Amino acid sequence: MPGAGRGDERVAMRYYRGAVIVLALVFVGVGVTMLAVTARAGGGLLGFLLGGLFVALGVGRLTLLRKAGS
């Protein structure tokens, strides 16, 4: 039947979006932590670069998810 199982798809999509949000926030958290640890240790190009990339990855994923939802 057409339309059968659409409730299951909506539930699955809700779980998917939730998992994407959690993972993106984890990436932001890891990036911020890397930046803080690198700064506290006196700096280092690689630590700042990777920390910034992790933050950018998480923020970018959240932005893409938000734009896809609207």
PDB file of N, CA, C, O and CB in Angstrom:
ATOM      1  N   MET A   1       0.831  -1.180   0.000  1.00  0.00           N
ATOM      2  CA  MET A   1       0.000   0.000   0.000  1.00  0.00           C
ATOM      3  C   MET A   1       0.875   1.241   0.000  1.00  0.00           C
ATOM      4  O   MET A   1       1.883   1.305   0.703  1.00  0.00           O
ATOM      5  CB  MET A   1      -0.945  -0.001   1.202  1.00  0.00           C
ATOM      6  N   PRO A   2       0.479   2.223  -0.794  1.00  0.00           N
ATOM      7  CA  PRO A   2       1.226   3.478  -0.768  1.00  0.00           C
ATOM      8  C   PRO A   2       1.100   4.157   0.598  1.00  0.00           C
ATOM      9  O   PRO A   2       0.017   4.204   1.180  1.00  0.00           O
ATOM     10  CB  PRO A   2       0.730   4.419  -1.878  1.00  0.00           C
ATOM     11  N   GLY A   3       2.178   4.660   1.081  1.00  0.00           N
ATOM     12  CA  GLY A   3       2.158   5.373   2.365  1.00  0.00           C
ATOM     13  C   GLY A   3       2.362   4.486   3.575  1.00  0.00           C
ATOM     14  O   GLY A   3       2.484   4.984   4.694  1.00  0.00           O
ATOM     15  N   ALA A   4       2.400   3.177   3.370  1.00  0.00           N
ATOM     16  CA  ALA A   4       2.589   2.279   4.507  1.00  0.00           C
ATOM     17  C   ALA A   4       4.017   2.392   5.018  1.00  0.00           C
ATOM     18  O   ALA A   4       4.966   2.422   4.235  1.00  0.00           O
ATOM     19  CB  ALA A   4       2.267   0.819   4.116  1.00  0.00           C
ATOM     20  N   GLY A   5       4.159   2.453   6.321  1.00  0.00           N
ATOM     21  CA  GLY A   5       5.479   2.499   6.915  1.00  0.00           C
ATOM     22  C   GLY A   5       6.083   3.887   7.021  1.00  0.00           C
ATOM     23  O   GLY A   5       7.240   4.020   7.419  1.00  0.00           O
ATOM     24  N   ARG A   6       5.334   4.919   6.678  1.00  0.00           N
ATOM     25  CA  ARG A   6       5.888   6.271   6.752  1.00  0.00           C
ATOM     26  C   ARG A   6       6.157   6.698   8.182  1.00  0.00           C
ATOM     27  O   ARG A   6       7.056   7.504   8.424  1.00  0.00           O
ATOM     28  CB  ARG A   6       4.951   7.257   6.096  1.00  0.00           C
ATOM     29  N   GLY A   7       5.410   6.186   9.116  1.00  0.00           N
ATOM     30  CA  GLY A   7       5.671   6.510  10.514  1.00  0.00           C
ATOM     31  C   GLY A   7       7.018   5.976  10.955  1.00  0.00           C
ATOM     32  O   GLY A   7       7.737   6.617  11.721  1.00  0.00           O
ATOM     33  N   ASP A   8       7.353   4.778  10.456  1.00  0.00           N
ATOM     34  CA  ASP A   8       8.657   4.191  10.763  1.00  0.00           C
ATOM     35  C   ASP A   8       9.779   5.028  10.168  1.00  0.00           C
ATOM     36  O   ASP A   8      10.826   5.195  10.793  1.00  0.00           O
ATOM     37  CB  ASP A   8       8.738   2.753  10.239  1.00  0.00           C
ATOM     38  N   GLU A   9       9.571   5.550   8.976  1.00  0.00           N
ATOM     39  CA  GLU A   9      10.589   6.392   8.341  1.00  0.00           C
ATOM     40  C   GLU A   9      10.795   7.675   9.123  1.00  0.00           C
ATOM     41  O   GLU A   9      11.927   8.133   9.278  1.00  0.00           O
ATOM     42  CB  GLU A   9      10.197   6.717   6.898  1.00  0.00           C
ATOM     43  N   ARG A  10       9.727   8.253   9.612  1.00  0.00           N
ATOM     44  CA  ARG A  10       9.843   9.487  10.399  1.00  0.00           C
ATOM     45  C   ARG A  10      10.590   9.240  11.702  1.00  0.00           C
ATOM     46  O   ARG A  10      11.417  10.054  12.113  1.00  0.00           O
ATOM     47  CB  ARG A  10       8.455  10.067  10.695  1.00  0.00           C
ATOM     48  N   VAL A  11      10.300   8.126  12.345  1.00  0.00           N
ATOM     49  CA  VAL A  11      10.998   7.792  13.593  1.00  0.00           C
ATOM     50  C   VAL A  11      12.481   7.563  13.306  1.00  0.00           C
ATOM     51  O   VAL A  11      13.341   8.042  14.045  1.00  0.00           O
ATOM     52  CB  VAL A  11      10.370   6.531  14.260  1.00  0.00           C
ATOM     53  N   ALA A  12      12.773   6.834  12.236  1.00  0.00           N
ATOM     54  CA  ALA A  12      14.167   6.576  11.873  1.00  0.00           C
ATOM     55  C   ALA A  12      14.890   7.881  11.555  1.00  0.00           C
ATOM     56  O   ALA A  12      16.043   8.058  11.946  1.00  0.00           O
ATOM     57  CB  ALA A  12      14.245   5.619  10.672  1.00  0.00           C
ATOM     58  N   MET A  13      14.232   8.785  10.856  1.00  0.00           N
ATOM     59  CA  MET A  13      14.842  10.068  10.520  1.00  0.00           C
ATOM     60  C   MET A  13      15.088  10.903  11.777  1.00  0.00           C
ATOM     61  O   MET A  13      16.093  11.607  11.872  1.00  0.00           O
ATOM     62  CB  MET A  13      13.951  10.841   9.536  1.00  0.00           C
ATOM     63  N   ARG A  14      14.179  10.822  12.728  1.00  0.00           N
ATOM     64  CA  ARG A  14      14.356  11.552  13.984  1.00  0.00           C
ATOM     65  C   ARG A  14      15.576  11.024  14.739  1.00  0.00           C
ATOM     66  O   ARG A  14      16.351  11.810  15.284  1.00  0.00           O
ATOM     67  CB  ARG A  14      13.091  11.437  14.860  1.00  0.00           C
ATOM     68  N   TYR A  15      15.752   9.702  14.777  1.00  0.00           N
ATOM     69  CA  TYR A  15      16.932   9.106  15.422  1.00  0.00           C
ATOM     70  C   TYR A  15      18.214   9.481  14.669  1.00  0.00           C
ATOM     71  O   TYR A  15      19.242   9.770  15.281  1.00  0.00           O
ATOM     72  CB  TYR A  15      16.788   7.565  15.492  1.00  0.00           C
ATOM     73  N   TYR A  16      18.139   9.472  13.347  1.00  0.00           N
ATOM     74  CA  TYR A  16      19.300   9.843  12.538  1.00  0.00           C
ATOM     75  C   TYR A  16      19.721  11.282  12.820  1.00  0.00           C
ATOM     76  O   TYR A  16      20.899  11.560  13.045  1.00  0.00           O
ATOM     77  CB  TYR A  16      18.994   9.665  11.043  1.00  0.00           C
ATOM     78  N   ARG A  17      18.752  12.190  12.807  1.00  0.00           N
ATOM     79  CA  ARG A  17      19.067  13.598  13.073  1.00  0.00           C
ATOM     80  C   ARG A  17      19.643  13.768  14.475  1.00  0.00           C
ATOM     81  O   ARG A  17      20.580  14.542  14.674  1.00  0.00           O
ATOM     82  CB  ARG A  17      17.812  14.473  12.908  1.00  0.00           C
ATOM     83  N   GLY A  18      19.093  13.057  15.432  1.00  0.00           N
ATOM     84  CA  GLY A  18      19.608  13.133  16.796  1.00  0.00           C
ATOM     85  C   GLY A  18      21.039  12.630  16.881  1.00  0.00           C
ATOM     86  O   GLY A  18      21.871  13.225  17.566  1.00  0.00           O
ATOM     87  N   ALA A  19      21.329  11.533  16.187  1.00  0.00           N
ATOM     88  CA  ALA A  19      22.685  10.986  16.190  1.00  0.00           C
ATOM     89  C   ALA A  19      23.666  11.938  15.513  1.00  0.00           C
ATOM     90  O   ALA A  19      24.803  12.084  15.961  1.00  0.00           O
ATOM     91  CB  ALA A  19      22.711   9.623  15.493  1.00  0.00           C
ATOM     92  N   VAL A  20      23.232  12.578  14.443  1.00  0.00           N
ATOM     93  CA  VAL A  20      24.095  13.541  13.752  1.00  0.00           C
ATOM     94  C   VAL A  20      24.390  14.732  14.652  1.00  0.00           C
ATOM     95  O   VAL A  20      25.520  15.219  14.690  1.00  0.00           O
ATOM     96  CB  VAL A  20      23.440  14.016  12.441  1.00  0.00           C
ATOM     97  N   ILE A  21      23.385  15.200  15.373  1.00  0.00           N
ATOM     98  CA  ILE A  21      23.584  16.334  16.282  1.00  0.00           C
ATOM     99  C   ILE A  21      24.564  15.959  17.392  1.00  0.00           C
ATOM    100  O   ILE A  21      25.476  16.722  17.707  1.00  0.00           O
ATOM    101  CB  ILE A  21      22.234  16.789  16.890  1.00  0.00           C
ATOM    102  N   VAL A  22      24.371  14.786  17.977  1.00  0.00           N
ATOM    103  CA  VAL A  22      25.262  14.354  19.057  1.00  0.00           C
ATOM    104  C   VAL A  22      26.694  14.227  18.545  1.00  0.00           C
ATOM    105  O   VAL A  22      27.625  14.696  19.200  1.00  0.00           O
ATOM    106  CB  VAL A  22      24.785  13.010  19.653  1.00  0.00           C
ATOM    107  N   LEU A  23      26.883  13.605  17.397  1.00  0.00           N
ATOM    108  CA  LEU A  23      28.223  13.427  16.846  1.00  0.00           C
ATOM    109  C   LEU A  23      28.870  14.778  16.513  1.00  0.00           C
ATOM    110  O   LEU A  23      30.058  14.976  16.764  1.00  0.00           O
ATOM    111  CB  LEU A  23      28.166  12.542  15.591  1.00  0.00           C
ATOM    112  N   ALA A  24      28.096  15.695  15.954  1.00  0.00           N
ATOM    113  CA  ALA A  24      28.632  17.020  15.641  1.00  0.00           C
ATOM    114  C   ALA A  24      29.053  17.748  16.912  1.00  0.00           C
ATOM    115  O   ALA A  24      30.096  18.400  16.936  1.00  0.00           O
ATOM    116  CB  ALA A  24      27.595  17.852  14.873  1.00  0.00           C
ATOM    117  N   LEU A  25      28.256  17.643  17.959  1.00  0.00           N
ATOM    118  CA  LEU A  25      28.623  18.285  19.221  1.00  0.00           C
ATOM    119  C   LEU A  25      29.857  17.638  19.839  1.00  0.00           C
ATOM    120  O   LEU A  25      30.666  18.320  20.469  1.00  0.00           O
ATOM    121  CB  LEU A  25      27.458  18.224  20.204  1.00  0.00           C
ATOM    122  N   VAL A  26      30.006  16.333  19.665  1.00  0.00           N
ATOM    123  CA  VAL A  26      31.213  15.653  20.142  1.00  0.00           C
ATOM    124  C   VAL A  26      32.438  16.187  19.397  1.00  0.00           C
ATOM    125  O   VAL A  26      33.475  16.441  20.009  1.00  0.00           O
ATOM    126  CB  VAL A  26      31.088  14.114  19.954  1.00  0.00           C
ATOM    127  N   PHE A  27      32.322  16.354  18.090  1.00  0.00           N
ATOM    128  CA  PHE A  27      33.432  16.910  17.316  1.00  0.00           C
ATOM    129  C   PHE A  27      33.795  18.316  17.787  1.00  0.00           C
ATOM    130  O   PHE A  27      34.976  18.635  17.932  1.00  0.00           O
ATOM    131  CB  PHE A  27      33.079  16.933  15.829  1.00  0.00           C
ATOM    132  N   VAL A  28      32.799  19.149  18.024  1.00  0.00           N
ATOM    133  CA  VAL A  28      33.068  20.496  18.532  1.00  0.00           C
ATOM    134  C   VAL A  28      33.754  20.413  19.893  1.00  0.00           C
ATOM    135  O   VAL A  28      34.717  21.135  20.150  1.00  0.00           O
ATOM    136  CB  VAL A  28      31.758  21.316  18.635  1.00  0.00           C
ATOM    137  N   GLY A  29      33.264  19.539  20.756  1.00  0.00           N
ATOM    138  CA  GLY A  29      33.871  19.386  22.079  1.00  0.00           C
ATOM    139  C   GLY A  29      35.312  18.918  22.014  1.00  0.00           C
ATOM    140  O   GLY A  29      36.167  19.416  22.747  1.00  0.00           O
ATOM    141  N   VAL A  30      35.583  17.958  21.134  1.00  0.00           N
ATOM    142  CA  VAL A  30      36.955  17.470  20.969  1.00  0.00           C
ATOM    143  C   VAL A  30      37.849  18.600  20.448  1.00  0.00           C
ATOM    144  O   VAL A  30      38.982  18.761  20.904  1.00  0.00           O
ATOM    145  CB  VAL A  30      36.994  16.251  19.998  1.00  0.00           C
ATOM    146  N   GLY A  31      37.340  19.371  19.503  1.00  0.00           N
ATOM    147  CA  GLY A  31      38.119  20.468  18.948  1.00  0.00           C
ATOM    148  C   GLY A  31      38.432  21.537  19.980  1.00  0.00           C
ATOM    149  O   GLY A  31      39.566  22.010  20.064  1.00  0.00           O
ATOM    150  N   VAL A  32      37.435  21.920  20.764  1.00  0.00           N
ATOM    151  CA  VAL A  32      37.649  22.925  21.804  1.00  0.00           C
ATOM    152  C   VAL A  32      38.642  22.398  22.841  1.00  0.00           C
ATOM    153  O   VAL A  32      39.513  23.134  23.305  1.00  0.00           O
ATOM    154  CB  VAL A  32      36.307  23.307  22.482  1.00  0.00           C
ATOM    155  N   THR A  33      38.509  21.148  23.193  1.00  0.00           N
ATOM    156  CA  THR A  33      39.445  20.549  24.155  1.00  0.00           C
ATOM    157  C   THR A  33      40.868  20.544  23.597  1.00  0.00           C
ATOM    158  O   THR A  33      41.818  20.867  24.310  1.00  0.00           O
ATOM    159  CB  THR A  33      39.009  19.111  24.508  1.00  0.00           C
ATOM    160  N   MET A  34      41.010  20.181  22.338  1.00  0.00           N
ATOM    161  CA  MET A  34      42.338  20.192  21.727  1.00  0.00           C
ATOM    162  C   MET A  34      42.931  21.599  21.722  1.00  0.00           C
ATOM    163  O   MET A  34      44.118  21.772  21.996  1.00  0.00           O
ATOM    164  CB  MET A  34      42.271  19.645  20.297  1.00  0.00           C
ATOM    165  N   LEU A  35      42.113  22.600  21.415  1.00  0.00           N
ATOM    166  CA  LEU A  35      42.600  23.978  21.422  1.00  0.00           C
ATOM    167  C   LEU A  35      43.037  24.397  22.822  1.00  0.00           C
ATOM    168  O   LEU A  35      44.079  25.031  22.989  1.00  0.00           O
ATOM    169  CB  LEU A  35      41.518  24.929  20.902  1.00  0.00           C
ATOM    170  N   ALA A  36      42.242  24.043  23.820  1.00  0.00           N
ATOM    171  CA  ALA A  36      42.567  24.426  25.200  1.00  0.00           C
ATOM    172  C   ALA A  36      43.835  23.727  25.681  1.00  0.00           C
ATOM    173  O   ALA A  36      44.696  24.354  26.298  1.00  0.00           O
ATOM    174  CB  ALA A  36      41.396  24.094  26.139  1.00  0.00           C
ATOM    175  N   VAL A  37      43.950  22.446  25.403  1.00  0.00           N
ATOM    176  CA  VAL A  37      45.138  21.696  25.837  1.00  0.00           C
ATOM    177  C   VAL A  37      46.378  22.222  25.117  1.00  0.00           C
ATOM    178  O   VAL A  37      47.437  22.366  25.728  1.00  0.00           O
ATOM    179  CB  VAL A  37      44.962  20.174  25.565  1.00  0.00           C
ATOM    180  N   THR A  38      46.250  22.505  23.837  1.00  0.00           N
ATOM    181  CA  THR A  38      47.383  23.026  23.079  1.00  0.00           C
ATOM    182  C   THR A  38      47.812  24.390  23.615  1.00  0.00           C
ATOM    183  O   THR A  38      49.004  24.650  23.777  1.00  0.00           O
ATOM    184  CB  THR A  38      47.028  23.127  21.588  1.00  0.00           C
ATOM    185  N   ALA A  39      46.847  25.253  23.886  1.00  0.00           N
ATOM    186  CA  ALA A  39      47.176  26.580  24.414  1.00  0.00           C
ATOM    187  C   ALA A  39      47.827  26.466  25.793  1.00  0.00           C
ATOM    188  O   ALA A  39      48.780  27.183  26.097  1.00  0.00           O
ATOM    189  CB  ALA A  39      45.909  27.459  24.494  1.00  0.00           C
ATOM    190  N   ARG A  40      47.316  25.581  26.605  1.00  0.00           N
ATOM    191  CA  ARG A  40      47.867  25.424  27.957  1.00  0.00           C
ATOM    192  C   ARG A  40      49.290  24.861  27.924  1.00  0.00           C
ATOM    193  O   ARG A  40      50.112  25.179  28.783  1.00  0.00           O
ATOM    194  CB  ARG A  40      46.963  24.508  28.794  1.00  0.00           C
ATOM    195  N   ALA A  41      49.567  24.034  26.939  1.00  0.00           N
ATOM    196  CA  ALA A  41      50.891  23.435  26.827  1.00  0.00           C
ATOM    197  C   ALA A  41      51.893  24.374  26.162  1.00  0.00           C
ATOM    198  O   ALA A  41      53.057  24.014  25.985  1.00  0.00           O
ATOM    199  CB  ALA A  41      50.808  22.139  26.048  1.00  0.00           C
ATOM    200  N   GLY A  42      51.463  25.539  25.804  1.00  0.00           N
ATOM    201  CA  GLY A  42      52.392  26.500  25.220  1.00  0.00           C
ATOM    202  C   GLY A  42      52.279  26.643  23.719  1.00  0.00           C
ATOM    203  O   GLY A  42      53.075  27.347  23.099  1.00  0.00           O
ATOM    204  N   GLY A  43      51.313  25.991  23.139  1.00  0.00           N
ATOM    205  CA  GLY A  43      51.075  26.146  21.708  1.00  0.00           C
ATOM    206  C   GLY A  43      51.771  25.094  20.876  1.00  0.00           C
ATOM    207  O   GLY A  43      52.659  24.377  21.337  1.00  0.00           O
ATOM    208  N   GLY A  44      51.349  25.032  19.677  1.00  0.00           N
ATOM    209  CA  GLY A  44      51.887  24.079  18.703  1.00  0.00           C
ATOM    210  C   GLY A  44      50.981  24.137  17.490  1.00  0.00           C
ATOM    211  O   GLY A  44      49.760  24.039  17.613  1.00  0.00           O
ATOM    212  N   LEU A  45      51.569  24.295  16.336  1.00  0.00           N
ATOM    213  CA  LEU A  45      50.788  24.492  15.122  1.00  0.00           C
ATOM    214  C   LEU A  45      49.826  23.334  14.859  1.00  0.00           C
ATOM    215  O   LEU A  45      48.664  23.557  14.518  1.00  0.00           O
ATOM    216  CB  LEU A  45      51.713  24.669  13.937  1.00  0.00           C
ATOM    217  N   LEU A  46      50.298  22.117  15.013  1.00  0.00           N
ATOM    218  CA  LEU A  46      49.456  20.958  14.710  1.00  0.00           C
ATOM    219  C   LEU A  46      48.241  20.880  15.636  1.00  0.00           C
ATOM    220  O   LEU A  46      47.135  20.582  15.183  1.00  0.00           O
ATOM    221  CB  LEU A  46      50.275  19.672  14.819  1.00  0.00           C
ATOM    222  N   GLY A  47      48.439  21.144  16.922  1.00  0.00           N
ATOM    223  CA  GLY A  47      47.322  21.113  17.870  1.00  0.00           C
ATOM    224  C   GLY A  47      46.270  22.151  17.552  1.00  0.00           C
ATOM    225  O   GLY A  47      45.074  21.863  17.593  1.00  0.00           O
ATOM    226  N   PHE A  48      46.713  23.369  17.233  1.00  0.00           N
ATOM    227  CA  PHE A  48      45.761  24.423  16.881  1.00  0.00           C
ATOM    228  C   PHE A  48      45.053  24.118  15.563  1.00  0.00           C
ATOM    229  O   PHE A  48      43.854  24.357  15.424  1.00  0.00           O
ATOM    230  CB  PHE A  48      46.474  25.773  16.789  1.00  0.00           C
ATOM    231  N   LEU A  49      45.798  23.594  14.610  1.00  0.00           N
ATOM    232  CA  LEU A  49      45.220  23.266  13.310  1.00  0.00           C
ATOM    233  C   LEU A  49      44.165  22.169  13.435  1.00  0.00           C
ATOM    234  O   LEU A  49      43.052  22.314  12.928  1.00  0.00           O
ATOM    235  CB  LEU A  49      46.317  22.831  12.337  1.00  0.00           C
ATOM    236  N   LEU A  50      44.510  21.082  14.103  1.00  0.00           N
ATOM    237  CA  LEU A  50      43.555  19.976  14.253  1.00  0.00           C
ATOM    238  C   LEU A  50      42.361  20.373  15.106  1.00  0.00           C
ATOM    239  O   LEU A  50      41.225  20.007  14.804  1.00  0.00           O
ATOM    240  CB  LEU A  50      44.242  18.762  14.868  1.00  0.00           C
ATOM    241  N   GLY A  51      42.619  21.124  16.176  1.00  0.00           N
ATOM    242  CA  GLY A  51      41.509  21.592  17.009  1.00  0.00           C
ATOM    243  C   GLY A  51      40.542  22.457  16.221  1.00  0.00           C
ATOM    244  O   GLY A  51      39.326  22.288  16.314  1.00  0.00           O
ATOM    245  N   GLY A  52      41.085  23.383  15.448  1.00  0.00           N
ATOM    246  CA  GLY A  52      40.231  24.234  14.616  1.00  0.00           C
ATOM    247  C   GLY A  52      39.469  23.451  13.569  1.00  0.00           C
ATOM    248  O   GLY A  52      38.311  23.754  13.282  1.00  0.00           O
ATOM    249  N   LEU A  53      40.111  22.446  12.997  1.00  0.00           N
ATOM    250  CA  LEU A  53      39.431  21.619  11.995  1.00  0.00           C
ATOM    251  C   LEU A  53      38.290  20.803  12.610  1.00  0.00           C
ATOM    252  O   LEU A  53      37.234  20.650  11.997  1.00  0.00           O
ATOM    253  CB  LEU A  53      40.434  20.681  11.319  1.00  0.00           C
ATOM    254  N   PHE A  54      38.504  20.283  13.815  1.00  0.00           N
ATOM    255  CA  PHE A  54      37.432  19.546  14.483  1.00  0.00           C
ATOM    256  C   PHE A  54      36.245  20.458  14.786  1.00  0.00           C
ATOM    257  O   PHE A  54      35.093  20.072  14.587  1.00  0.00           O
ATOM    258  CB  PHE A  54      37.950  18.908  15.777  1.00  0.00           C
ATOM    259  N   VAL A  55      36.528  21.662  15.265  1.00  0.00           N
ATOM    260  CA  VAL A  55      35.443  22.617  15.538  1.00  0.00           C
ATOM    261  C   VAL A  55      34.710  22.946  14.241  1.00  0.00           C
ATOM    262  O   VAL A  55      33.480  22.950  14.203  1.00  0.00           O
ATOM    263  CB  VAL A  55      35.997  23.918  16.195  1.00  0.00           C
ATOM    264  N   ALA A  56      35.466  23.221  13.177  1.00  0.00           N
ATOM    265  CA  ALA A  56      34.849  23.547  11.895  1.00  0.00           C
ATOM    266  C   ALA A  56      34.014  22.386  11.358  1.00  0.00           C
ATOM    267  O   ALA A  56      32.944  22.601  10.788  1.00  0.00           O
ATOM    268  CB  ALA A  56      35.920  23.929  10.881  1.00  0.00           C
ATOM    269  N   LEU A  57      34.495  21.170  11.536  1.00  0.00           N
ATOM    270  CA  LEU A  57      33.747  19.987  11.092  1.00  0.00           C
ATOM    271  C   LEU A  57      32.404  19.883  11.817  1.00  0.00           C
ATOM    272  O   LEU A  57      31.368  19.671  11.188  1.00  0.00           O
ATOM    273  CB  LEU A  57      34.576  18.707  11.329  1.00  0.00           C
ATOM    274  N   GLY A  58      32.428  20.032  13.131  1.00  0.00           N
ATOM    275  CA  GLY A  58      31.187  19.937  13.898  1.00  0.00           C
ATOM    276  C   GLY A  58      30.208  21.043  13.566  1.00  0.00           C
ATOM    277  O   GLY A  58      29.018  20.791  13.381  1.00  0.00           O
ATOM    278  N   VAL A  59      30.704  22.271  13.489  1.00  0.00           N
ATOM    279  CA  VAL A  59      29.827  23.411  13.171  1.00  0.00           C
ATOM    280  C   VAL A  59      29.293  23.282  11.750  1.00  0.00           C
ATOM    281  O   VAL A  59      28.125  23.574  11.493  1.00  0.00           O
ATOM    282  CB  VAL A  59      30.586  24.755  13.336  1.00  0.00           C
ATOM    283  N   GLY A  60      30.142  22.847  10.836  1.00  0.00           N
ATOM    284  CA  GLY A  60      29.689  22.665   9.451  1.00  0.00           C
ATOM    285  C   GLY A  60      28.605  21.613   9.338  1.00  0.00           C
ATOM    286  O   GLY A  60      27.643  21.790   8.590  1.00  0.00           O
ATOM    287  N   ARG A  61      28.746  20.529  10.066  1.00  0.00           N
ATOM    288  CA  ARG A  61      27.727  19.462  10.016  1.00  0.00           C
ATOM    289  C   ARG A  61      26.406  19.938  10.595  1.00  0.00           C
ATOM    290  O   ARG A  61      25.340  19.626  10.064  1.00  0.00           O
ATOM    291  CB  ARG A  61      28.208  18.216  10.779  1.00  0.00           C
ATOM    292  N   LEU A  62      26.476  20.698  11.693  1.00  0.00           N
ATOM    293  CA  LEU A  62      25.252  21.256  12.268  1.00  0.00           C
ATOM    294  C   LEU A  62      24.591  22.239  11.304  1.00  0.00           C
ATOM    295  O   LEU A  62      23.366  22.274  11.189  1.00  0.00           O
ATOM    296  CB  LEU A  62      25.556  21.951  13.602  1.00  0.00           C
ATOM    297  N   THR A  63      25.397  23.027  10.620  1.00  0.00           N
ATOM    298  CA  THR A  63      24.860  23.985   9.653  1.00  0.00           C
ATOM    299  C   THR A  63      24.177  23.264   8.493  1.00  0.00           C
ATOM    300  O   THR A  63      23.084  23.647   8.077  1.00  0.00           O
ATOM    301  CB  THR A  63      25.977  24.896   9.124  1.00  0.00           C
ATOM    302  N   LEU A  64      24.824  22.221   7.971  1.00  0.00           N
ATOM    303  CA  LEU A  64      24.217  21.460   6.876  1.00  0.00           C
ATOM    304  C   LEU A  64      22.914  20.800   7.307  1.00  0.00           C
ATOM    305  O   LEU A  64      21.946  20.776   6.547  1.00  0.00           O
ATOM    306  CB  LEU A  64      25.189  20.399   6.365  1.00  0.00           C
ATOM    307  N   LEU A  65      22.888  20.274   8.509  1.00  0.00           N
ATOM    308  CA  LEU A  65      21.671  19.634   9.004  1.00  0.00           C
ATOM    309  C   LEU A  65      20.544  20.653   9.147  1.00  0.00           C
ATOM    310  O   LEU A  65      19.389  20.374   8.822  1.00  0.00           O
ATOM    311  CB  LEU A  65      21.936  18.943  10.350  1.00  0.00           C
ATOM    312  N   ARG A  66      20.897  21.823   9.635  1.00  0.00           N
ATOM    313  CA  ARG A  66      19.885  22.877   9.822  1.00  0.00           C
ATOM    314  C   ARG A  66      19.328  23.352   8.474  1.00  0.00           C
ATOM    315  O   ARG A  66      18.121  23.551   8.333  1.00  0.00           O
ATOM    316  CB  ARG A  66      20.490  24.074  10.594  1.00  0.00           C
ATOM    317  N   LYS A  67      20.214  23.534   7.486  1.00  0.00           N
ATOM    318  CA  LYS A  67      19.759  23.994   6.159  1.00  0.00           C
ATOM    319  C   LYS A  67      18.927  22.919   5.456  1.00  0.00           C
ATOM    320  O   LYS A  67      17.990  23.244   4.727  1.00  0.00           O
ATOM    321  CB  LYS A  67      20.971  24.379   5.278  1.00  0.00           C
ATOM    322  N   ALA A  68      19.255  21.664   5.666  1.00  0.00           N
ATOM    323  CA  ALA A  68      18.498  20.578   5.033  1.00  0.00           C
ATOM    324  C   ALA A  68      17.107  20.451   5.657  1.00  0.00           C
ATOM    325  O   ALA A  68      16.166  20.015   4.995  1.00  0.00           O
ATOM    326  CB  ALA A  68      19.261  19.241   5.161  1.00  0.00           C
ATOM    327  N   GLY A  69      16.980  20.830   6.919  1.00  0.00           N
ATOM    328  CA  GLY A  69      15.695  20.710   7.606  1.00  0.00           C
ATOM    329  C   GLY A  69      14.731  21.834   7.277  1.00  0.00           C
ATOM    330  O   GLY A  69      13.527  21.699   7.492  1.00  0.00           O
ATOM    331  N   SER A  70      15.253  22.967   6.747  1.00  0.00           N
ATOM    332  CA  SER A  70      14.344  24.085   6.481  1.00  0.00           C
ATOM    333  C   SER A  70      13.949  24.193   5.049  1.00  0.00           C
ATOM    334  O   SER A  70      13.187  25.089   4.684  1.00  0.00           O
ATOM    335  CB  SER A  70      14.957  25.359   6.903  1.00  0.00           C
TER     336      SER A  70
END
